[in-house]
Amino acid sequence: MLDLISAYENYLTKVKQASNNTITSYMRDIRQFARWLSTTEELDTVDATQENISRYMEVLEEEGRSTATQARCAASLRNYYSYLVSSGFLEQSPVTDVKVERKERKLPQILTNREIELLLSQPVCIDDKGFRDKAMLEVLYATGMRVSELIDLNVSDVNLDQGIVKCTTSRKTRSIPLYPAAQKALRLYMDEHRDFLLTDSDEPALFVNVNGTRISRQGFWKILKHYQETAHIDKDITPHTLRHSFAVHLLENGADIGSVQELMGHCDISSTQLYTHMLNQKIKQVYEKCHPKA
């Protein structure tokens, strides 16, 4: 695989005589994809399918990559696989139908501070599942993690003494602080309730279901929807709603955009700047509503 990627880089340099910027961006995209493919799918680039590549594009979107970055990556992979076909390494490119929709980005829905408090208070902590649900909701809002990152957490990722959770993705590892209430909820779950949900004491997953195995995205989605209903919150709450709310609430309280970008694991600052745009809109609405001459 590495020989093919190096051969393609040589082709771009000597045959296509592409610019240094083009070569750098193409090779960065291809190598990142190759690492993800090897780590996640256990495949080489010559074995990748349309499904693998579509899944990778979904991962880029979930990670907060801008539409422009996704489009460039798709172009990089398209050109790489065209080279493999023309050079006889593949019969057909798996990138034929991969498209990135350039659509206007809608502003995400945000929960108010009151709605957050209401949602977090819903789990009834009288059994193991209640304490688990409380810990999951608190950790999600405390860290702004993606749902995939939350359910991928292992016990070894938590340092309760320091009040930090370590979040690892295919790109990097970031350490995110926990506020005291989240720290307390997580400690109660881990110390007094998690073991009673387990069927295998060697299970590494932090959050487990009633069968003692790692909770799924669908499982957490159902839990969140249940608590939205019990809280009677008239908004369509998803795990990403808490992530968006986390970012906006930090910015509202004076956090700088660079720190929010780092906490959320955004590659592109433009993904984080969306939230400053939302704040500017909110300020404008307040001004128009409250200024006597507006």
C-alpha positions as a Markdown table, in Angstrom:
| # | Residue | x | y | z |
|---|---|---|---|---|
| 1 | Met | 0.0 | 0.0 | 0.0 |
| 2 | Leu | 2.8 | 2.4 | 0.9 |
| 3 | Asp | 4.6 | 1.7 | -2.3 |
| 4 | Leu | 1.4 | 2.6 | -4.3 |
| 5 | Ile | 0.9 | 5.8 | -2.4 |
| 6 | Ser | 4.6 | 6.7 | -2.9 |
| 7 | Ala | 4.3 | 5.8 | -6.6 |
| 8 | Tyr | 1.3 | 8.1 | -6.9 |
| 9 | Glu | 3.2 | 10.9 | -5.2 |
| 10 | Asn | 6.0 | 10.4 | -7.7 |
| 11 | Tyr | 3.5 | 10.5 | -10.5 |
| 12 | Leu | 2.1 | 13.8 | -9.3 |
| 13 | Thr | 5.6 | 15.2 | -9.0 |
| 14 | Lys | 7.3 | 14.0 | -12.2 |
| 15 | Val | 4.5 | 13.3 | -14.7 |
| 16 | Lys | 1.7 | 15.7 | -13.7 |
| 17 | Gln | 4.2 | 18.3 | -12.4 |
| 18 | Ala | 1.6 | 19.4 | -9.9 |
| 19 | Ser | 2.2 | 22.3 | -7.6 |
| 20 | Asn | 3.7 | 21.7 | -4.2 |
| 21 | Asn | 0.5 | 22.8 | -2.5 |
| 22 | Thr | -1.6 | 20.3 | -4.6 |
| 23 | Ile | 0.8 | 17.5 | -3.9 |
| 24 | Thr | 0.8 | 18.2 | -0.2 |
| 25 | Ser | -2.9 | 18.4 | 0.2 |
| 26 | Tyr | -3.6 | 15.3 | -2.0 |
| 27 | Met | -1.0 | 13.2 | -0.2 |
| 28 | Arg | -2.2 | 14.3 | 3.3 |
| 29 | Asp | -5.8 | 13.3 | 2.4 |
| 30 | Ile | -4.8 | 10.0 | 0.9 |
| 31 | Arg | -2.5 | 9.1 | 3.8 |
| 32 | Gln | -5.1 | 10.0 | 6.4 |
| 33 | Phe | -7.7 | 7.8 | 4.6 |
| 34 | Ala | -5.1 | 5.0 | 4.3 |
| 35 | Arg | -4.5 | 5.1 | 8.1 |
| 36 | Trp | -8.2 | 5.2 | 8.9 |
| 37 | Leu | -8.9 | 2.3 | 6.4 |
| 38 | Ser | -6.1 | 0.2 | 7.9 |
| 39 | Thr | -7.0 | 0.9 | 11.6 |
| 40 | Thr | -10.8 | 0.8 | 11.3 |
| 41 | Glu | -11.6 | -1.5 | 8.4 |
| 42 | Glu | -8.3 | -3.5 | 8.4 |
| 43 | Leu | -7.9 | -3.0 | 4.6 |
| 44 | Asp | -5.4 | -1.6 | 2.2 |
| 45 | Thr | -6.4 | 1.1 | -0.2 |
| 46 | Val | -6.6 | -1.3 | -3.2 |
| 47 | Asp | -9.2 | -3.3 | -1.3 |
| 48 | Ala | -11.5 | -0.3 | -0.4 |
| 49 | Thr | -15.1 | -0.4 | -1.6 |
| 50 | Gln | -17.6 | 2.3 | -2.3 |
| 51 | Glu | -19.1 | 1.6 | 1.1 |
| 52 | Asn | -15.8 | 2.1 | 2.9 |
| 53 | Ile | -15.2 | 5.4 | 1.2 |
| 54 | Ser | -18.8 | 6.6 | 1.9 |
| 55 | Arg | -18.3 | 5.7 | 5.5 |
| 56 | Tyr | -15.1 | 7.6 | 5.7 |
| 57 | Met | -16.8 | 10.7 | 4.2 |
| 58 | Glu | -19.5 | 10.3 | 6.9 |
| 59 | Val | -16.7 | 10.3 | 9.6 |
| 60 | Leu | -15.2 | 13.5 | 8.2 |
| 61 | Glu | -18.7 | 15.1 | 8.5 |
| 62 | Glu | -19.1 | 13.8 | 12.0 |
| 63 | Glu | -15.7 | 15.2 | 13.0 |
| 64 | Gly | -16.8 | 18.6 | 11.9 |
| 65 | Arg | -14.8 | 18.9 | 8.7 |
| 66 | Ser | -16.0 | 21.7 | 6.5 |
| 67 | Thr | -17.8 | 21.0 | 3.2 |
| 68 | Ala | -14.8 | 22.4 | 1.4 |
| 69 | Thr | -12.5 | 19.9 | 3.2 |
| 70 | Gln | -14.8 | 17.0 | 2.5 |
| 71 | Ala | -15.0 | 18.0 | -1.2 |
| 72 | Arg | -11.2 | 18.3 | -1.5 |
| 73 | Cys | -10.7 | 14.9 | 0.2 |
| 74 | Ala | -13.2 | 13.3 | -2.2 |
| 75 | Ala | -11.3 | 14.8 | -5.1 |
| 76 | Ser | -8.0 | 13.6 | -3.7 |
| 77 | Leu | -9.3 | 10.0 | -3.4 |
| 78 | Arg | -11.0 | 10.2 | -6.9 |
| 79 | Asn | -7.7 | 11.2 | -8.5 |
| 80 | Tyr | -5.7 | 8.6 | -6.6 |
| 81 | Tyr | -8.0 | 5.8 | -7.6 |
| 82 | Ser | -8.1 | 7.0 | -11.2 |
| 83 | Tyr | -4.3 | 6.6 | -11.2 |
| 84 | Leu | -4.6 | 3.1 | -9.8 |
| 85 | Val | -7.0 | 2.2 | -12.6 |
| 86 | Ser | -4.9 | 3.7 | -15.3 |
| 87 | Ser | -1.8 | 2.0 | -14.0 |
| 88 | Gly | -3.4 | -1.4 | -14.0 |
| 89 | Phe | -3.6 | -1.9 | -10.2 |
| 90 | Leu | -7.4 | -1.8 | -10.2 |
| 91 | Glu | -10.1 | -2.5 | -12.7 |
| 92 | Gln | -12.6 | 0.0 | -11.4 |
| 93 | Ser | -12.5 | 3.0 | -9.1 |
| 94 | Pro | -14.6 | 2.8 | -5.9 |
| 95 | Val | -15.0 | 6.6 | -5.8 |
| 96 | Thr | -17.3 | 6.9 | -8.9 |
| 97 | Asp | -20.5 | 7.7 | -7.0 |
| 98 | Val | -19.0 | 9.6 | -4.0 |
| 99 | Lys | -20.5 | 13.1 | -3.9 |
| 100 | Val | -20.3 | 15.9 | -1.3 |
| 101 | Glu | -23.5 | 18.0 | -1.2 |
| 102 | Arg | -22.7 | 21.7 | -1.0 |
| 103 | Lys | -25.8 | 22.7 | 0.9 |
| 104 | Glu | -26.4 | 25.7 | 3.0 |
| 105 | Arg | -25.6 | 24.9 | 6.6 |
| 106 | Lys | -28.6 | 25.3 | 8.9 |
| 107 | Leu | -28.1 | 26.7 | 12.3 |
| 108 | Pro | -28.3 | 23.9 | 14.9 |
| 109 | Gln | -30.9 | 23.9 | 17.7 |
| 110 | Ile | -29.6 | 24.9 | 21.1 |
| 111 | Leu | -31.0 | 24.2 | 24.5 |
| 112 | Thr | -31.4 | 27.0 | 27.0 |
| 113 | Asn | -29.6 | 26.7 | 30.4 |
| 114 | Arg | -33.0 | 26.0 | 31.9 |
| 115 | Glu | -33.7 | 23.2 | 29.4 |
| 116 | Ile | -30.3 | 21.7 | 30.1 |
| 117 | Glu | -30.9 | 21.6 | 33.8 |
| 118 | Leu | -34.4 | 20.1 | 33.2 |
| 119 | Leu | -33.0 | 17.4 | 30.9 |
| 120 | Leu | -30.1 | 16.5 | 33.3 |
| 121 | Ser | -32.5 | 16.1 | 36.2 |
| 122 | Gln | -34.7 | 13.5 | 34.5 |
| 123 | Pro | -32.8 | 10.3 | 35.3 |
| 124 | Val | -34.3 | 8.8 | 38.5 |
| 125 | Cys | -31.3 | 7.5 | 40.4 |
| 126 | Ile | -32.8 | 4.6 | 42.2 |
| 127 | Asp | -31.3 | 1.8 | 40.2 |
| 128 | Asp | -28.1 | 1.0 | 38.2 |
| 129 | Lys | -29.6 | 2.2 | 34.9 |
| 130 | Gly | -30.7 | 5.5 | 36.4 |
| 131 | Phe | -27.2 | 6.2 | 37.7 |
| 132 | Arg | -25.7 | 5.2 | 34.4 |
| 133 | Asp | -28.1 | 7.5 | 32.4 |
| 134 | Lys | -27.4 | 10.4 | 34.8 |
| 135 | Ala | -23.6 | 9.9 | 34.3 |
| 136 | Met | -24.0 | 9.7 | 30.5 |
| 137 | Leu | -26.0 | 12.9 | 30.1 |
| 138 | Glu | -23.7 | 14.8 | 32.5 |
| 139 | Val | -20.6 | 13.7 | 30.7 |
| 140 | Leu | -22.0 | 14.5 | 27.3 |
| 141 | Tyr | -22.9 | 18.0 | 28.2 |
| 142 | Ala | -19.7 | 18.5 | 30.3 |
| 143 | Thr | -17.5 | 17.5 | 27.4 |
| 144 | Gly | -19.3 | 18.3 | 24.2 |
| 145 | Met | -18.3 | 15.0 | 22.8 |
| 146 | Arg | -19.8 | 13.4 | 19.7 |
| 147 | Val | -22.1 | 10.4 | 20.6 |
| 148 | Ser | -19.6 | 8.1 | 18.9 |
| 149 | Glu | -16.9 | 9.4 | 21.2 |
| 150 | Leu | -19.1 | 9.0 | 24.3 |
| 151 | Ile | -20.0 | 5.4 | 23.7 |
| 152 | Asp | -16.4 | 4.5 | 22.7 |
| 153 | Leu | -15.1 | 5.6 | 26.1 |
| 154 | Asn | -13.3 | 3.0 | 28.1 |
| 155 | Val | -12.9 | 2.9 | 31.9 |
| 156 | Ser | -9.2 | 3.6 | 31.3 |
| 157 | Asp | -10.0 | 6.9 | 29.6 |
| 158 | Val | -11.3 | 8.4 | 32.9 |
| 159 | Asn | -9.2 | 10.1 | 35.6 |
| 160 | Leu | -11.7 | 11.0 | 38.3 |
| 161 | Asp | -9.0 | 12.4 | 40.6 |
| 162 | Gln | -8.0 | 14.9 | 38.0 |
| 163 | Gly | -11.6 | 15.3 | 36.7 |
| 164 | Ile | -10.6 | 14.6 | 33.1 |
| 165 | Val | -11.9 | 12.3 | 30.4 |
| 166 | Lys | -9.5 | 11.3 | 27.6 |
| 167 | Cys | -11.2 | 11.3 | 24.1 |
| 168 | Thr | -9.4 | 9.4 | 21.4 |
| 169 | Thr | -10.3 | 9.6 | 17.7 |
| 170 | Ser | -8.5 | 8.4 | 14.5 |
| 171 | Arg | -6.8 | 11.8 | 14.4 |
| 172 | Lys | -5.8 | 12.7 | 17.9 |
| 173 | Thr | -6.4 | 12.4 | 21.6 |
| 174 | Arg | -7.8 | 15.3 | 23.6 |
| 175 | Ser | -8.3 | 15.6 | 27.4 |
| 176 | Ile | -11.5 | 17.3 | 28.4 |
| 177 | Pro | -12.3 | 18.5 | 32.0 |
| 178 | Leu | -15.5 | 17.5 | 33.8 |
| 179 | Tyr | -17.4 | 20.0 | 35.9 |
| 180 | Pro | -18.0 | 18.9 | 39.6 |
| 181 | Ala | -21.6 | 17.6 | 39.0 |
| 182 | Ala | -20.5 | 15.5 | 36.1 |
| 183 | Gln | -17.5 | 14.2 | 38.0 |
| 184 | Lys | -19.8 | 13.2 | 40.9 |
| 185 | Ala | -22.3 | 11.5 | 38.7 |
| 186 | Leu | -19.6 | 9.5 | 36.9 |
| 187 | Arg | -17.9 | 8.5 | 40.2 |
| 188 | Leu | -21.2 | 7.2 | 41.6 |
| 189 | Tyr | -21.8 | 5.2 | 38.5 |
| 190 | Met | -18.3 | 3.7 | 38.3 |
| 191 | Asp | -17.8 | 3.0 | 42.0 |
| 192 | Glu | -21.3 | 1.7 | 42.9 |
| 193 | His | -23.3 | 0.7 | 39.9 |
| 194 | Arg | -21.4 | -0.2 | 36.8 |
| 195 | Asp | -20.2 | -3.6 | 38.1 |
| 196 | Phe | -23.8 | -4.7 | 38.6 |
| 197 | Leu | -24.6 | -4.2 | 34.9 |
| 198 | Leu | -21.6 | -6.2 | 33.8 |
| 199 | Thr | -21.6 | -9.9 | 32.8 |
| 200 | Asp | -17.8 | -9.9 | 32.1 |
| 201 | Ser | -15.5 | -8.2 | 34.6 |
| 202 | Asp | -13.0 | -7.6 | 31.8 |
| 203 | Glu | -15.4 | -5.5 | 29.8 |
| 204 | Pro | -13.4 | -2.2 | 29.0 |
| 205 | Ala | -16.4 | -0.1 | 28.0 |
| 206 | Leu | -17.3 | 2.7 | 30.4 |
| 207 | Phe | -21.0 | 2.8 | 29.6 |
| 208 | Val | -22.7 | -0.6 | 29.2 |
| 209 | Asn | -26.2 | -1.8 | 28.5 |
| 210 | Val | -28.3 | -4.2 | 30.5 |
| 211 | Asn | -26.5 | -7.1 | 28.7 |
| 212 | Gly | -23.2 | -5.9 | 30.1 |
| 213 | Thr | -21.7 | -4.9 | 26.8 |
| 214 | Arg | -20.9 | -1.5 | 25.3 |
| 215 | Ile | -24.0 | 0.7 | 24.8 |
| 216 | Ser | -24.8 | 1.4 | 21.1 |
| 217 | Arg | -25.5 | 4.7 | 19.4 |
| 218 | Gln | -29.1 | 3.6 | 18.9 |
| 219 | Gly | -29.4 | 2.6 | 22.6 |
| 220 | Phe | -28.2 | 6.0 | 23.7 |
| 221 | Trp | -30.5 | 7.8 | 21.2 |
| 222 | Lys | -33.5 | 6.0 | 22.7 |
| 223 | Ile | -32.4 | 6.9 | 26.2 |
| 224 | Leu | -32.1 | 10.6 | 25.3 |
| 225 | Lys | -35.5 | 10.6 | 23.5 |
| 226 | His | -37.1 | 9.1 | 26.6 |
| 227 | Tyr | -35.7 | 11.9 | 28.8 |
| 228 | Gln | -36.7 | 14.5 | 26.4 |
| 229 | Glu | -40.3 | 13.3 | 26.6 |
| 230 | Thr | -40.3 | 13.1 | 30.4 |
| 231 | Ala | -38.8 | 16.6 | 30.6 |
| 232 | His | -41.6 | 17.8 | 28.2 |
| 233 | Ile | -39.0 | 19.8 | 26.2 |
| 234 | Asp | -40.6 | 20.9 | 22.9 |
| 235 | Lys | -37.5 | 20.6 | 20.8 |
| 236 | Asp | -36.0 | 17.8 | 18.7 |
| 237 | Ile | -33.1 | 16.8 | 21.0 |
| 238 | Thr | -30.3 | 14.7 | 19.6 |
| 239 | Pro | -26.9 | 13.9 | 21.0 |
| 240 | His | -25.5 | 16.6 | 18.8 |
| 241 | Thr | -28.0 | 19.1 | 20.4 |
| 242 | Leu | -26.0 | 18.8 | 23.6 |
| 243 | Arg | -22.7 | 19.2 | 21.7 |
| 244 | His | -24.0 | 22.4 | 20.1 |
| 245 | Ser | -25.3 | 23.7 | 23.4 |
| 246 | Phe | -22.0 | 23.0 | 25.1 |
| 247 | Ala | -20.2 | 25.2 | 22.5 |
| 248 | Val | -22.6 | 28.1 | 22.5 |
| 249 | His | -22.9 | 28.1 | 26.3 |
| 250 | Leu | -19.0 | 28.3 | 26.6 |
| 251 | Leu | -18.8 | 31.1 | 24.1 |
| 252 | Glu | -21.7 | 33.0 | 25.9 |
| 253 | Asn | -19.7 | 32.8 | 29.1 |
| 254 | Gly | -16.5 | 34.2 | 27.7 |
| 255 | Ala | -14.6 | 31.2 | 26.3 |
| 256 | Asp | -12.3 | 32.0 | 23.3 |
| 257 | Ile | -13.0 | 30.3 | 20.0 |
| 258 | Gly | -9.7 | 28.6 | 19.9 |
| 259 | Ser | -10.3 | 26.8 | 23.2 |
| 260 | Val | -13.7 | 25.7 | 22.1 |
| 261 | Gln | -12.3 | 24.4 | 18.9 |
| 262 | Glu | -9.8 | 22.4 | 20.8 |
| 263 | Leu | -12.3 | 21.0 | 23.3 |
| 264 | Met | -14.7 | 19.9 | 20.5 |
| 265 | Gly | -11.9 | 18.4 | 18.3 |
| 266 | His | -12.7 | 20.5 | 15.3 |
| 267 | Cys | -10.1 | 20.4 | 12.5 |
| 268 | Asp | -11.3 | 23.6 | 10.8 |
| 269 | Ile | -11.9 | 26.8 | 12.8 |
| 270 | Ser | -14.8 | 27.5 | 10.4 |
| 271 | Ser | -16.8 | 24.7 | 12.0 |
| 272 | Thr | -16.4 | 26.4 | 15.4 |
| 273 | Gln | -17.1 | 29.9 | 13.9 |
| 274 | Leu | -20.7 | 28.7 | 13.2 |
| 275 | Tyr | -21.4 | 29.2 | 16.9 |
| 276 | Thr | -20.1 | 32.8 | 17.0 |
| 277 | His | -22.5 | 33.5 | 14.1 |
| 278 | Met | -25.3 | 32.1 | 16.2 |
| 279 | Leu | -24.3 | 34.4 | 19.1 |
| 280 | Asn | -24.2 | 37.4 | 16.8 |
| 281 | Gln | -27.7 | 36.6 | 15.6 |
| 282 | Lys | -28.9 | 36.2 | 19.1 |
| 283 | Ile | -27.4 | 39.6 | 20.1 |
| 284 | Lys | -29.1 | 41.2 | 17.1 |
| 285 | Gln | -32.5 | 39.8 | 18.0 |
| 286 | Val | -32.1 | 41.0 | 21.6 |
| 287 | Tyr | -31.1 | 44.5 | 20.3 |
| 288 | Glu | -34.1 | 44.7 | 17.9 |
| 289 | Lys | -36.4 | 43.5 | 20.6 |
| 290 | Cys | -35.1 | 45.7 | 23.5 |
| 291 | His | -33.7 | 48.9 | 22.1 |
| 292 | Pro | -36.3 | 51.7 | 22.2 |
| 293 | Lys | -35.4 | 52.9 | 18.7 |
| 294 | Ala | -34.9 | 49.6 | 17.0 |
